[in-house]
Amino acid sequence: MSENSFPKYVSNRKTGDKGVSFVKSIIETDFDWLFRPVHLEDDFELDSNIF
């Protein structure tokens, strides 16, 4: 198996994941609300749900 056959964690995906983690921590820590991200395969302009 070649090293190139593994999926890459591209920088824009990494930046997006960091942003989601940042917002999630604020929502759950500061407001005590529930934050549920919408996974990329189900994303139609809606990035998360906050309850």
C-alpha positions as CSV (number, residue, x, y, z in Angstrom):
1,M,0.0,0.0,0.0
2,S,1.3,3.4,-1.0
3,E,1.5,6.3,1.4
4,N,-0.5,8.4,-1.0
5,S,-3.6,6.2,-0.7
6,F,-4.5,7.6,2.7
7,P,-7.0,10.5,2.8
8,K,-5.5,14.0,3.4
9,Y,-6.6,16.4,6.1
10,V,-6.6,19.5,4.0
11,S,-5.9,22.9,5.6
12,N,-9.4,24.4,4.8
13,R,-11.1,21.4,6.5
14,K,-8.8,21.7,9.5
15,T,-9.6,25.5,9.8
16,G,-13.3,24.7,9.6
17,D,-13.0,22.1,12.3
18,K,-11.2,24.5,14.5
19,G,-13.9,27.1,14.0
20,V,-16.7,24.6,14.9
21,S,-14.8,23.5,18.0
22,F,-14.3,27.2,19.1
23,V,-18.0,28.1,18.6
24,K,-19.1,24.8,20.3
25,S,-17.0,25.6,23.4
26,I,-18.5,29.1,23.7
27,I,-22.1,27.9,23.3
28,E,-21.8,25.0,25.7
29,T,-19.6,26.7,28.3
30,D,-20.9,30.3,28.4
31,F,-24.5,29.6,27.7
32,D,-25.1,26.0,28.8
33,W,-26.8,25.4,25.5
34,L,-26.5,22.3,23.3
35,F,-24.5,22.6,20.1
36,R,-24.7,20.0,17.4
37,P,-22.8,20.5,14.2
38,V,-24.2,19.3,10.9
39,H,-21.9,16.9,9.2
40,L,-20.5,17.9,5.8
41,E,-22.4,15.2,3.9
42,D,-25.7,16.6,5.3
43,D,-24.7,20.3,5.0
44,F,-27.1,22.4,2.9
45,E,-26.1,25.9,4.1
46,L,-26.9,24.9,7.7
47,D,-23.8,24.4,9.8
48,S,-25.1,23.6,13.2
49,N,-28.1,23.4,15.5
50,I,-28.2,25.2,18.9
51,F,-30.8,24.1,21.4
